[in-house]
Amino acid sequence: MKARIFKPARTAMQQSGQENNHPWVIEFAREAQLFIEPLMGWTGTTDNTQQLRLRYATKEEAIEYAQRNGLEYEVKEPRARTVKPKSYAANFAFNRVSDATDTSN
């Protein structure tokens, strides 16, 4: 059984602050094919591990769980956060408007 260990990205409503970060998650790869259920036409599967998401406080705990249970796993490291310093005064800077938008000609 293959597993993916990763730290999920924040939602659009949670972009500021570093305090309440998401935990590390283990998700399992699909092992059974999807099928169309003939009566209602819904998509179905016989693989219940798709519904399972295990959460851990640290990456090491998640890796330890995968190794203990003999899972083949892949660790996806989170991307480094880049902080662009901004100030309110920069909105009114003289050089903010480029010459390409000058329509006085």
N, C-alpha and C positions, 0 to 999 in steps of 0.2 A: 504494500500500500504506500503510495507516494503522498507526501505532505509538504505544505509550503508554510514556512515560518516567516512572519512579517509584522511590521508595525503599521497599522492602518493610518491613512492620512486624515487630517482633521476635516470636518465639514466646513462649508462656507460660513457658517455662523460661529465658528470657534477659531478664527485665525489668530487672535491675539493671545498672549500669555503662554507661559511654558509650564505652569504649575500642575494642571490636571491633565497630563498627557495620557494618551490611550495605551493600554497594555499591549504586549506582544500576543499575536494570534496564530494558532495552528489551523489551517484549512486543509482538507483532504481533496485529492484529485478525483475526478469522476472515473469510476471503474466500469460502470455499466452504461449501455447505450440508452438514450432517451427513446421513448416510443409514444405514439398517439393512442390514447385510450379510446376503444371503438365506440362505446356508448355515448360519452359526452364530448369527445374530441379533445380532451385535455392532454397536456404533455405529462408523461409519467416516467418513472424509473424504479428499478428495484434496488438501487444503491442509496441507503439511508445516511451514509457518511457525508453526503452533500449538505445535509441539514445541520451538521455539527461544526461549531466553532469553539475551540478551546482557548481560553484567555489566561495569560501568565504575566506576572509583574515584570519579569526580566527575560531576556533572550536566553540566558543560560538555563533557566527553569524549563523553557519550552524545548530546548535541545536535549536536555536530560530526559524529559518525558518521551521524546521521539526515540532516543537511543534505548531507553529502558523497555520500550514496547516493540523494538525491532522495526521501526518505520524508516523508510527511505525518505530523507527530507532535504529541502533546499531552503537556505536562509536568504531572504531579501533584505538588505540593509536599507534603512531609511535615507533619503537624500538629505544632504546638509541644508539647513535653513539659511538663506541669505537675507540679511537685514539691510535695507536701503535707507540710510538716514534721510529724513525729510523734515522740513520745517514749514510752518504756515507762511512765513515771510517769503519763501521761494515762489509762492503763487504770484507775488507782485513784483518780482525782480524785473529789471529793465531788459535784460537779455533773454527773457523767457519767450517772447514772441519772435519767431524767425522772420527773415526777410522774404521768404517764399509766400507768406500770407499777406504781404503788403499789397493792398488793392488801390493805392493812391495814384497809380499811373494812369 
